Amino acid sequence: MTAMDTRTSGSIDNSDHWLITLASLTVGAAFFALWFWLLPPWLGFRVDLDTPRWRWLAGIPSVLGFAVAIRCIWDFGWTGRGTPAPVAPPRKLVVAGFYRYVRNPMYLGFFVGWFGLWFIFGRANVLAISLVIIAILGVALFVLFYEEPTLRRKFGADYEDFCKHVPRWLPRLHPWSN
């Protein structure tokens, strides 16, 4: 069985599988809550009933982006048997769902979700735009210098094959089937 095998291993029974997935969803919910609490002030978020109706259209990509992130959190628990938190990472390489299109769909989902909310409720200014650029750069550097080397050490050739076929940030048009 390879690290990319998505079947349930004999060492983990079905109840453990559900508990791990529930733990992943709990960590994901905590992450969402933390960012919903931290981000709005520095992005200039203000709920305003006078927001032009056309701006609410950005709610569509926002909901879709957050849905992608939630699905990825599910995949971390169900397929990877771990959580998005570095202290309890997946034990199996996750190459299911949106990970068949792009290596970092959870981050992309969060970015799209937050951009949609920022479009609806945010007040863009030079400081907010600068902070967003710094945050995106920080995530990109975290992926490049921490996540990818860690995954290479942990999953070896399977991760190298994944990297060879699935791009880091721009999704493929067709899913990769390993």
C-alpha positions as CSV (number, residue, x, y, z in Angstrom):
1,M,0.0,0.0,0.0
2,T,1.5,3.4,-1.0
3,A,1.1,6.7,0.8
4,M,-1.4,7.7,-1.8
5,D,-3.7,4.8,-1.3
6,T,-7.0,6.2,-0.1
7,R,-8.6,3.0,1.1
8,T,-9.2,2.4,4.8
9,S,-6.2,0.6,6.3
10,G,-6.7,-2.4,8.4
11,S,-4.9,-0.6,11.3
12,I,-7.7,2.0,11.6
13,D,-11.2,0.8,12.1
14,N,-14.2,2.8,10.8
15,S,-15.0,4.5,14.2
16,D,-11.4,5.8,14.4
17,H,-11.7,7.0,10.8
18,W,-14.7,9.1,11.7
19,L,-13.0,10.4,14.9
20,I,-10.0,11.5,12.9
21,T,-12.2,13.2,10.3
22,L,-14.2,14.9,13.1
23,A,-10.9,16.1,14.6
24,S,-9.9,17.6,11.2
25,L,-13.2,19.4,10.9
26,T,-12.9,20.7,14.5
27,V,-9.4,22.1,13.7
28,G,-10.7,23.6,10.5
29,A,-13.6,25.2,12.3
30,A,-11.3,26.7,14.9
31,F,-9.1,28.0,12.0
32,F,-12.1,29.6,10.3
33,A,-13.2,31.1,13.6
34,L,-9.8,32.5,14.3
35,W,-9.5,34.1,10.9
36,F,-13.0,35.5,11.0
37,W,-12.1,37.1,14.3
38,L,-8.6,38.4,13.3
39,L,-8.9,39.5,9.7
40,P,-11.9,41.8,9.5
41,P,-10.4,44.8,11.4
42,W,-7.2,45.0,9.4
43,L,-9.0,44.5,6.1
44,G,-11.4,47.4,6.9
45,F,-14.5,45.2,7.2
46,R,-17.6,47.0,8.1
47,V,-21.1,45.5,7.8
48,D,-23.1,48.2,6.2
49,L,-26.7,47.9,5.1
50,D,-26.0,50.5,2.4
51,T,-23.6,48.2,0.6
52,P,-24.6,48.3,-3.1
53,R,-26.6,45.3,-4.1
54,W,-24.3,44.4,-7.0
55,R,-21.4,43.9,-4.5
56,W,-23.3,41.0,-3.0
57,L,-22.6,39.0,-6.1
58,A,-19.1,38.5,-4.6
59,G,-20.9,36.3,-2.1
60,I,-21.0,33.5,-4.8
61,P,-17.2,33.1,-5.2
62,S,-16.8,33.6,-1.4
63,V,-19.1,30.8,-0.6
64,L,-17.6,28.6,-3.2
65,G,-14.0,29.4,-2.0
66,F,-14.9,28.5,1.6
67,A,-16.7,25.4,0.4
68,V,-13.5,24.3,-1.3
69,A,-11.5,24.9,1.9
70,I,-14.0,22.9,3.9
71,R,-13.9,20.0,1.5
72,C,-10.1,20.0,1.7
73,I,-10.3,19.9,5.5
74,W,-12.6,16.9,5.2
75,D,-10.1,15.3,2.8
76,F,-7.3,15.8,5.4
77,G,-9.3,13.9,7.9
78,W,-11.0,11.2,5.8
79,T,-8.3,10.5,3.2
80,G,-5.2,11.8,5.0
81,R,-6.1,10.7,8.5
82,G,-4.9,13.9,10.1
83,T,-5.8,17.5,10.4
84,P,-4.7,20.8,8.7
85,A,-2.7,21.6,11.9
86,P,1.0,21.0,11.7
87,V,1.0,19.3,15.1
88,A,-1.4,16.6,13.8
89,P,-0.7,16.4,10.0
90,P,-2.2,13.8,7.7
91,R,-0.6,10.4,7.8
92,K,-1.3,9.7,4.2
93,L,-0.7,12.0,1.2
94,V,-4.0,13.6,0.2
95,V,-4.5,13.4,-3.6
96,A,-8.3,13.3,-3.5
97,G,-10.9,15.9,-4.4
98,F,-9.5,19.3,-5.3
99,Y,-6.0,18.1,-4.6
100,R,-6.2,16.3,-8.0
101,Y,-6.3,19.7,-9.7
102,V,-3.9,21.9,-7.6
103,R,-1.5,21.2,-4.7
104,N,-2.8,24.0,-2.5
105,P,-6.6,24.1,-2.9
106,M,-7.3,24.9,0.7
107,Y,-5.3,28.1,0.6
108,L,-6.8,29.0,-2.7
109,G,-10.3,28.4,-1.3
110,F,-9.5,30.6,1.7
111,F,-8.1,33.4,-0.6
112,V,-11.1,33.4,-2.9
113,G,-13.5,33.3,0.1
114,W,-11.8,36.2,1.8
115,F,-11.5,38.2,-1.4
116,G,-15.3,37.8,-1.9
117,L,-16.0,39.0,1.7
118,W,-13.5,41.8,1.3
119,F,-15.2,42.9,-1.9
120,I,-18.6,43.0,-0.1
121,F,-17.6,44.4,3.3
122,G,-14.1,45.7,3.0
123,R,-12.8,49.1,2.5
124,A,-9.7,49.0,0.3
125,N,-6.9,51.3,1.1
126,V,-3.1,51.2,0.6
127,L,-2.5,49.7,4.1
128,A,-5.1,47.0,3.7
129,I,-3.9,46.1,0.2
130,S,-0.3,46.0,1.4
131,L,-1.2,43.7,4.3
132,V,-3.1,41.3,1.9
133,I,-0.1,41.2,-0.4
134,I,2.2,40.5,2.6
135,A,-0.2,37.7,3.9
136,I,-0.3,36.1,0.5
137,L,3.5,36.3,0.2
138,G,3.8,34.8,3.7
139,V,1.6,31.8,2.8
140,A,3.5,31.3,-0.5
141,L,6.9,31.3,1.4
142,F,5.4,29.0,4.1
143,V,4.4,26.5,1.4
144,L,7.7,26.7,-0.4
145,F,10.1,26.6,2.6
146,Y,8.2,24.5,5.2
147,E,5.3,22.5,3.8
148,E,6.8,21.2,0.6
149,P,10.2,20.1,2.1
150,T,8.2,18.5,5.0
151,L,6.0,16.6,2.6
152,R,9.0,15.5,0.5
153,R,10.6,14.0,3.6
154,K,7.5,12.4,4.8
155,F,6.1,11.0,1.5
156,G,9.2,10.7,-0.7
157,A,8.6,9.5,-4.3
158,D,4.8,9.7,-4.0
159,Y,5.0,13.4,-3.3
160,E,7.6,14.0,-6.0
161,D,5.2,12.3,-8.5
162,F,2.3,14.4,-7.2
163,C,4.4,17.6,-7.7
164,K,5.4,16.5,-11.2
165,H,1.8,16.2,-12.3
166,V,-0.2,18.8,-10.1
167,P,0.7,22.5,-10.2
168,R,1.2,24.4,-6.9
169,W,-1.1,27.4,-7.5
170,L,-2.8,27.3,-10.9
171,P,-5.3,24.4,-11.2
172,R,-5.2,21.8,-13.9
173,L,-8.1,21.7,-16.3
174,H,-8.5,17.9,-15.8
175,P,-8.0,15.9,-12.6
176,W,-4.8,14.0,-12.1
177,S,-5.4,10.3,-11.7
178,N,-2.5,8.6,-10.0
